[in-house]
Amino acid sequence: MCLYDIHFPQYDKKTFRAVLSFLRKNEVHGLLLGGDALDLGCVSHWNKDLPGTKPKGELKSDLDGFDKEILQPIEALLPRGCKKVFLTGNHERFLELDISESMPELDGMLDYKLYLRLAERGFKVVPLGGDYQIGELLCIHGEVVGSGGGNADKKAVEIYCQIFLWATGTSCRQARNAAPPTQRKKCAVGCHRL
């Protein structure tokens, strides 16, 4: 199961309940959280001058809430030995880079991966810009491709794959590459909210 762009705590609870229902009814052999699992607007450079966007204790609240509302319910439904992957998205980068740049004295102190005990829980953590292969499916986070002047799907096939599926909250697009299939892989990308 691949879940992209949960953006906790800004996630769609009804959609997430459907994910849990699916997990109850189906045997899942792997879980991939495909980036932007956390929104982290409370530490984003985009919100630095906006009043009310950085309440006291918000980072801890968001991380604890993600653990309790997302990770624990999913993990309770996964079979023992299930492969788990956490792709880093641009929103997780807010904590890694924005804090390090604006407050270098805190570098290394605020690590969501350690706080959530991802490695201890069996997650393979893939850094932003990395990818994860599931058979012929290459999984990346959409921010890696960027908009490229508004044609990110075309750019993704040129760089990564034979067939590319890009899903957003309002549409689903597909693009193809004429390269021989043996040279390119199928690719899944997300960079929009669940």
C-alpha positions in Angstrom: 0.0 0.0 0.0 1.3 3.4 -1.0 0.0 6.5 0.9 1.2 9.8 -0.4 0.8 13.3 1.1 -1.2 12.7 4.3 -0.2 16.2 5.5 -1.0 15.5 9.1 -2.8 17.2 10.9 -4.5 18.7 7.7 -5.5 15.2 6.4 -8.9 14.0 5.2 -10.2 11.9 8.0 -12.9 10.2 5.9 -10.3 9.1 3.3 -8.0 7.8 6.1 -10.9 5.8 7.6 -11.2 4.2 4.1 -7.5 3.3 4.2 -7.9 1.6 7.6 -11.0 -0.2 6.3 -9.0 -1.4 3.3 -6.2 -2.6 5.6 -8.7 -4.6 7.7 -10.1 -6.4 4.7 -6.9 -7.0 2.7 -3.6 -8.6 3.4 -0.9 -6.0 2.8 2.7 -7.0 2.3 4.2 -3.5 2.4 3.5 0.1 3.4 5.1 3.1 1.7 4.4 6.6 3.1 5.4 8.6 0.1 6.4 11.9 1.5 4.6 14.8 3.2 3.1 12.5 5.7 3.6 15.4 8.1 2.5 18.9 7.1 4.8 20.7 9.5 3.4 24.1 8.7 4.3 25.1 12.3 8.0 25.2 11.3 7.7 26.1 7.6 9.6 29.1 6.3 6.4 30.0 4.4 4.6 30.8 7.6 7.4 32.7 9.4 5.6 36.1 9.3 2.0 34.9 9.5 0.4 35.5 12.9 -1.1 32.4 14.6 0.6 29.8 12.5 3.2 28.8 15.1 1.4 28.2 18.3 3.5 27.2 21.3 4.0 23.4 21.5 2.6 22.8 18.0 5.5 20.7 16.7 5.3 18.3 19.6 1.5 18.2 19.3 1.8 17.4 15.5 4.4 14.7 16.0 2.5 13.0 18.9 -0.8 13.3 16.9 0.8 11.7 13.8 2.0 8.8 15.9 -1.4 8.3 17.7 -3.8 9.0 14.8 -1.8 7.7 11.8 1.1 5.4 12.6 -0.4 3.4 15.5 -3.7 2.6 13.8 -1.9 1.6 10.6 0.7 -0.5 12.3 -2.0 -2.3 14.4 -3.4 -3.6 11.1 -0.2 -4.6 9.3 1.0 -8.2 9.4 4.2 -9.0 11.3 7.3 -8.6 9.0 5.5 -6.1 6.7 8.0 -3.9 4.8 7.6 -0.3 5.8 9.1 2.6 3.9 9.0 6.4 4.7 9.9 8.6 1.8 10.9 12.1 2.9 8.9 14.8 1.3 9.4 18.6 1.0 7.2 19.2 4.1 9.5 17.0 6.2 12.3 19.1 4.8 10.8 22.1 6.7 12.0 20.6 9.9 15.3 19.3 8.6 16.5 22.4 6.7 14.4 25.4 7.7 15.2 25.0 11.4 18.8 24.3 10.7 19.1 27.4 8.5 17.1 29.8 10.8 18.3 28.4 14.1 21.6 26.5 13.5 22.0 26.0 17.3 19.1 23.5 17.1 20.6 21.4 14.3 20.4 17.8 15.2 18.0 18.4 18.1 14.7 18.2 16.2 14.6 15.0 14.2 11.1 13.7 13.4 12.6 10.3 12.4 14.1 9.9 15.9 11.1 11.3 17.7 8.7 9.0 15.9 11.2 6.1 16.3 10.8 5.2 12.6 13.9 3.0 12.4 13.0 1.3 15.6 9.6 0.6 14.2 11.1 -1.0 11.1 10.7 1.8 8.6 13.4 2.3 6.0 13.7 6.1 5.7 14.5 7.4 2.2 15.8 11.0 2.1 14.2 13.7 -0.1 15.3 13.1 -3.6 15.7 9.4 -3.1 13.5 6.7 -4.5 12.2 3.2 -3.6 11.6 0.3 -6.0 8.7 -2.1 -5.5 9.1 -4.6 -8.4 8.8 -2.5 -11.5 7.3 0.4 -9.6 9.6 3.3 -8.8 8.3 5.5 -6.0 9.4 9.0 -5.6 8.0 12.2 -4.0 6.6 14.7 -6.5 8.7 17.6 -5.2 11.7 15.8 -6.6 10.4 16.5 -10.1 9.1 20.0 -9.4 6.7 21.8 -11.7 9.1 22.3 -14.6 7.0 25.2 -15.9 3.7 23.4 -15.1 4.5 20.0 -16.8 5.8 17.9 -14.0 4.3 14.7 -15.4 6.1 15.0 -18.7 9.3 15.8 -16.8 8.9 12.7 -14.6 8.6 10.4 -17.6 11.6 12.0 -19.2 13.7 11.5 -16.1 12.4 8.4 -14.4 10.1 6.1 -16.2 8.2 4.4 -19.0 4.7 5.0 -17.6 3.9 7.7 -15.1 0.8 8.1 -13.0 0.3 11.4 -11.2 -2.7 11.7 -8.9 -3.9 14.9 -7.1 -7.0 15.6 -5.1 -8.9 16.6 -8.2 -7.4 14.7 -11.2 -5.4 11.8 -12.3 -3.0 12.2 -15.3 -0.8 9.7 -17.1 2.2 10.2 -19.4 4.2 7.8 -21.4 7.8 7.6 -22.7 8.7 6.0 -26.0 11.9 4.5 -24.6 12.0 0.7 -24.6 10.4 -0.8 -21.5 13.5 -2.5 -20.5 15.2 0.8 -20.0 12.6 2.5 -18.0 10.4 1.6 -15.0 6.8 2.4 -14.0 6.7 5.3 -11.7 4.3 6.6 -9.0 4.5 10.1 -7.7 2.6 12.2 -5.2 2.8 15.8 -4.0 -0.8 16.7 -3.0 -2.8 16.1 0.1 -4.5 12.8 0.9 
